[in-house]
Amino acid sequence: MARTEVRSGQIRDLDVLIDDLRDFGPLAASGLNLTVKAGRIRDDNVITNASSQNVVLTNNTTNFVEITSVGVASTNTSGFTSGRIPIAEVVTSGGSISSVTDKRVWINTGTSDTPVAAPASFGRLFLTMGG
């Protein structure tokens, strides 16, 4: 697998976007199927390599695609689940995918009163904040 070097200046200058990263990228497949690309995820000091996965979406609604801290993809129609990592918001209609909105983020942190117990990140950036 070829590697691309990314310099901090590229990130600072917005030359690299979250959409450019392959880890857990959402990809519309056929019908109501969405592929979540393979990726690496960090949960505290454990790094997990997860394979590419397919999820079946619910028709005629908004689907919230997310992964667990060990990289297992799932979807629901209620909203993103606390403790899981958002991947995409996918709208379906008439038996197919209408739109895919990438919801991955560079850094996942806790709020000032709720520290992250199981932080996770994409790419190589990682930061834990909290009180």
C-alpha positions in Angstrom: 0.0 0.0 0.0 1.4 3.4 -1.0 1.6 6.1 1.6 1.1 9.8 1.1 3.0 12.1 3.4 1.0 14.9 4.8 2.8 17.9 6.3 1.3 19.9 9.2 1.3 23.0 6.9 -1.1 21.3 4.5 -3.5 20.7 7.4 -3.1 24.2 8.7 -3.6 25.7 5.2 -6.7 23.5 4.6 -5.0 21.5 1.8 -6.1 18.2 3.5 -9.8 17.7 4.2 -11.5 14.9 6.2 -13.1 13.8 2.9 -9.5 13.1 1.7 -9.0 10.4 4.4 -9.9 6.9 3.5 -10.4 5.6 7.1 -14.1 4.7 7.5 -15.1 6.8 4.5 -18.8 6.3 3.5 -19.4 5.1 0.0 -22.8 4.7 -1.6 -23.2 1.2 -3.1 -26.3 -0.2 -4.9 -29.8 0.2 -3.6 -30.0 0.7 0.1 -26.4 -0.5 0.8 -23.7 1.8 2.1 -20.0 0.7 2.3 -18.0 1.9 5.2 -14.4 1.7 4.1 -11.7 0.0 6.2 -9.9 2.0 8.8 -7.9 2.2 12.0 -9.4 3.5 15.2 -7.8 4.4 18.5 -9.6 3.8 21.8 -7.4 4.9 24.7 -4.2 2.9 24.0 -5.7 0.2 21.8 -5.5 0.6 18.0 -7.9 -1.6 16.0 -7.7 -2.3 12.2 -11.3 -2.7 10.9 -12.2 -4.2 7.6 -14.5 -2.6 5.0 -18.1 -3.2 6.0 -21.6 -2.9 4.4 -24.6 -1.6 6.2 -28.2 -1.9 4.9 -30.1 1.4 5.3 -33.8 1.9 6.0 -35.8 3.3 3.0 -37.5 6.7 2.8 -35.8 8.2 5.9 -32.5 9.6 7.3 -30.1 7.0 8.4 -27.3 7.7 11.0 -24.2 5.5 10.3 -21.7 5.2 13.1 -19.0 2.9 14.4 -18.2 1.5 17.8 -14.8 1.9 19.5 -13.7 -1.4 18.0 -14.7 -0.4 14.4 -18.0 -2.2 14.0 -20.4 -0.2 11.7 -24.1 0.1 12.3 -27.0 2.3 11.3 -30.2 3.6 12.9 -32.9 6.1 12.2 -33.0 7.9 15.6 -29.8 9.8 15.6 -26.1 9.3 16.5 -25.6 7.1 19.6 -23.7 8.4 22.6 -20.4 6.5 22.9 -20.2 5.7 19.1 -18.4 7.6 16.4 -20.5 9.3 13.7 -19.6 8.4 10.1 -22.4 9.7 7.9 -25.9 10.9 7.7 -27.6 9.2 4.7 -31.0 10.1 3.2 -32.8 7.3 1.3 -35.8 7.5 -1.0 -37.5 5.1 -3.4 -35.1 2.2 -2.6 -31.9 4.1 -3.2 -29.5 6.6 -1.6 -30.4 10.2 -2.2 -27.5 11.9 -0.3 -24.5 11.0 1.9 -23.2 13.7 4.3 -19.8 12.8 5.7 -19.9 13.3 9.5 -16.3 12.2 10.3 -14.2 14.7 12.3 -10.5 15.2 12.7 -10.5 15.2 16.5 -13.0 13.8 19.0 -13.0 15.5 22.4 -15.1 15.7 25.5 -16.8 18.8 26.9 -15.3 20.7 29.8 -17.5 18.8 32.3 -17.6 15.5 30.5 -14.1 14.1 29.8 -13.7 11.6 27.0 -13.4 8.1 28.7 -12.7 6.3 25.4 -11.3 8.8 22.9 -11.1 8.0 19.2 -9.6 9.6 16.2 -9.1 9.2 12.4 -5.9 9.6 10.6 -2.9 10.3 12.9 -4.3 13.2 14.9 -5.2 12.6 18.5 -6.2 14.8 21.4 -7.9 14.2 24.7 -9.4 17.2 26.6 -11.5 17.4 29.7 -11.5 18.3 33.3 
